[in-house]
């Protein structure tokens, strides 16, 4: 399956006003792609840019789990439908590295294993430069999720030990690279968060099975090399 750079593809059904329907997106992730999801805490409607959680200093407003907690993430269609029927504007949170069928949908998914992707994220400006450099050398990437401040490249699931060995072997790794592995989370399109809308920078083809994603080693190697070659220095990251 090819990824289409620079173009947003219509993956999901839309409401009559053209706005993506979150419940359809959540069901696609959970039931077709086998990615465990759950609703995130919404932004505070009275204070733009602020989170609806109790933490007044929340650094990821409207883009994290709260109630229910991350362990509730599931691929169960009934649970997903119930959540977004009751909370239609809730952000869609992916449990990165999570096992399909985890949480309340475990019984349904038994025998249909698999794990959700993990992610490597970096600041939006640096990410745009890095992706441009990777396109020029012909590197294949999977889906890329973009917020106004950070872009996240989805990768195959990895272990903490695997990541540690990878980083230890590097002479330099930008300090603002973030790794969303098992036990982590990521807001997915078409979520609205305190930082702004979540969108696909690189979207899977519509109607596809679970999207192809590259190995974390290939992405980290390529991103670090691209940032070095394009002259993006550590302070800019």
Beta strands, then each sheet from edge to edge (+ up, - down):
strand 1: 4-5
strand 2: 37-39
strand 3: 92-96
strand 4: 118-123
strand 5: 144-146
strand 6: 150-155
strand 7: 178-180
strand 8: 184-188
strand 9: 192-193
strand 10: 196-197
strand 11: 199-203
sheet 1: 1+ 11- 5+ 6- 4+ 7-
sheet 2: 2+ 3- 8+
sheet 3: 9+ 10-
end
